[in-house]
């Protein structure tokens, strides 16, 4: 895996980064819950309780995996994944860009603005905020070496000024996880990876990853309330973490290693839990990962 070091930009208040899985955005009822939760966070000032100012920046990142899968099926293109990462050839990339930057991002931004959240839709190609490099061959958990194709990994040279400008003026950036190479090529960047990178670059106090599970599940299926950063490798190596969770945990690992105080993994279908994830401590039905808590 490419190693890069993020240097956090200077912001007057440390932001909250919220990442939403695509499965929360494709169903109208789930989307309404997510939007209501975000509106609750912004209107009630809950985020200020964890130490940020009353107008702390909020940045959203989203995926769209299931809609991409459906579009690939319609196009007759085989879906291929390894450890939660999508193997992306040129034809797959065209579908990814169309779904994420088009249907999903536009629908999400429209719903947020209708609810009174001043959202602005972006991709990582905008103002190079998602500058990326081609991912190296991936060594999977089972030892295989896999070429990921047009998959990108965030570049430390990404420019955060567009996000700083928007948040300073009261807007909420909503980013689809499309990366831009220095040579102008587009890349498919895993949404969790992208969110972890942005959290580090923006000097975020907290990263919230919202999906359809109430946190990280242990071998017994119960939610693990807290995890130290040293426990992440064990969950991956002993097979407890599923393929989709592996990418999330790697993103958490990167964020924590680069100055983010903590990461909360929460069920985005639960409005109260989602709003609680912007508060301190995290809600009961969630997992809080931190550099400080021992495994």
N, C-alpha and C positions, 0 to 999 in steps of 0.2 A: 504494500500500500504506500502511496506517495505520502511523505511526511512534510507538513508545512506548519509554520508557526504564525498564528494570528496576532496582530498587534491591535489592541482595542482602540477605537477612535474615541475622541473626547466628546462626551455629551453631557449637558447640564444635569440630566437625570438619567439614571440607569434604566434602560427599557425592559419591557416584558415582551418576550417572543412567544407567540402561540403558533403551534403547528397542528394542522388538522388533516387527518387521513381522508382520502377521497370518498371512503365509504360513508362518511358523515355528511357529504355534500351532494350526493346523487339522489337521495330520497328527500322529497319535499318536507316531510315531518321532521326528519333529523336535521336538515338544513335550518328549518325554523327554530329548532332548539338551540343549535350552535349560534345562530344570529342573535337570538334572544339573550344567550349567555354573554356574548361579546358586548351587546348593548348594555347589559347589566353591569359589566366590568367598567365600561367607559362612563356610564351615567352615575353610578354609585360611588365612583372613586375608590373602589376596593383596593386597587393596585397600590395606592398611596400608603397602605398600611404596612407594606414590607420595606418601607424606608425610602421610597422614591417620592418625588414631589407630587403635588396635586394634579399636574398635567404631564405625568410621566409618559414617555413615548410607548406606543403599542405597535408592533409589527407582526403581521400574520403571514404564514407560509402554508401552502396546501399541496397535497398530492391529488391523485385521481386514478389510482390503479385499476379499480374495477371498470370504470368507464373506458379506460385504455384497453383493457382486456376485451370488452365487448366490441369496441371499434376494430381491434385486430381480428377478432373472429369474423366480423362482417367483411373485412378486407381479405380474408383467407390467409392471414399471416400467423404463423405459429408463435405462441407465447413461450418464452424461455427465461428462466430465472435461476439464480444461485445465491443462497444465503440471503434471500430477500431482495437481491439486486436484479434488476431487469437487464438481460442481455439484449443489446440494442443495435440492430443493423440499420441501414439507411431507411428502408421502408418502415421499420418500426418507429424510428425517430420522427418521420413525417406524421405518423399517427399520434405520437406522444405530444408533439408541439401543437397539433390541431386540437386535441382534446383539452390539454392543460391550459394553454394560452387562450384558447377560444371558449369552448363551452363551459368548462368548470370555473375558470377565473371570472368570466363575465357574469355568470349566474350568481356566484358568491358575492361579487362586488355590488351587483344590482340589489340583492337582498339586504346587504348591509346598509346601503344608502337609503333604502326604503324604510329601514328601522331607525334611521337617524344617526348612523355611524358614517362619518365622512371618509369613505374608503376610496382608494385609488388602486386600480389594477396594474400590476407590473409583472415582468419576467426578469430573470437574471441578466438578460441581454440589455435591459434599460440602464443606460449610463454605466455599464460594466459592473453593476452591483453584484452580479453573479459570475464574475470572471472565473473561468474554469480551465483545467487542463485535462487531457485525455487520461482516463484511469489506466493504470498499469494492469497487466494480467492479475487476476484475483486468485489468491490461494484460498480455497474453500475450507470450511470446517473439517470436511472429510479428506482433505489433502490434495484435491485436484487443483490444477492451475487452469483458469478459464479466462479467455479473452472476452471482455465485456462489450467490445465494439464501441459505439458512440455514446459511451457513458463518461460523464465528467466528474472530476473531484474539484472542490472549490480551490481557487488560487488565492494565496495571501495578498496578491495585489488588487483584489476586488475593491472598488471605489464605493464607499458608503455615503457619499455626499448627497445623492438624491434622496436617500432614506432620512438622513439628518434634516434636509430641507423640508421634506413633506411633514415629518413628525413635529418639527419646530413650529410649523404653521397650523398644527392641529389636525392633520390628515392621518389616516391609518393606511399604510402601504399593505397591499395584499399581493404576495409574490407567488407566481407559479414557478416550479422548480426546473426551469430551463436555464442552462449555463451557456456562456459565450466564451469561445476560445480566443486567444490573442490573434489567431489567423482568421477570425470571423466565422468559424464553424460553430454550429449549435451543438449542445450536448444535453443528454438526459441525465439529470442529477437527482439522486435519491432525495426525496423530500425531507426525510429525517436528517440526512447528512447536511443538506443545504441549511436547515434550521439550526443545527448545531454550529455550523460555521458562522452564520449571521449572529447568533447569540454571542459567540466569542469576539467577532469583529466589532460589534456594537457595544461591547462591555456590559452585556445584559446581567441583571441581578438574577433573573430566573428564566428558564426555558420550560414551557409547558407543552407536552406532546399529548394530543387528544386523539384517541382512537375508539375502538368498540370493546375494549376490555378495561376493567377497573384497576389498571396498573400492571405491574409485572407479577405474573403468577408463578408460584413455586411448584415443586414437583407434585405436591398434593392438590394443586389447583386453587389454593388460597392466595389472596393478594398479599404480597410482601410489602409491609408498610414503609420500611426504610431499607436502603441499600447503601453501603459504602462503595466508593469507586473501585476498591480492590475486589469486590464481589462480582463485577461485571464479567471478567474473564472466566470465572468459574461457571457462571450460568451458561455462557456460550460453549465452553469446552466440555461440560458434562452433559450437554444435550437438553438441559432444562428449557433454554430459550428456543423458541420456534424460529423458523426462517425469517418471518416478518419482524420478530422482536430483535433479532440479531442486529439489523441495521439501526434500529432505535437505540439499542444499548451502546453501539459504537459511537453514535452521534452524541449520546449523553457523556460518554467517556471523553470525547474531544472537547465538548463544552466545559466540563468540569476541569479538565487539564489546562484550559486556557482562560481561567478567571471567572467563569460563571459560578455563582454561589451554590445554586442547586437546580435540579431538574425534577419536574413533577410529571408523571405519566398518569393520565386520568381518562375516565370514560366520558367522551364528549357527548354521549346521548343523555347524560344527566346534567341538566342546567345548573342545579345547585352545586354539584361537584365541580363543574367547569368554573363557575364563579369563585368557588372556594379555592381552586387551584391558583388563583391570582391573589389569594390572601396568604397569611402566614399564621400558623403552619398549614400544610396541605390538608385537604379533606381526608376523612377516614378511609373512604373508598378510593384510594390512590396509592401510588408508590412515589416516595420522595428519595431521590438519589443525591448524595452529597459527598464532598471530598472529606468531610469531617466524621461522618458516622461510621463506626467500624462494622465490618460484615458480621 
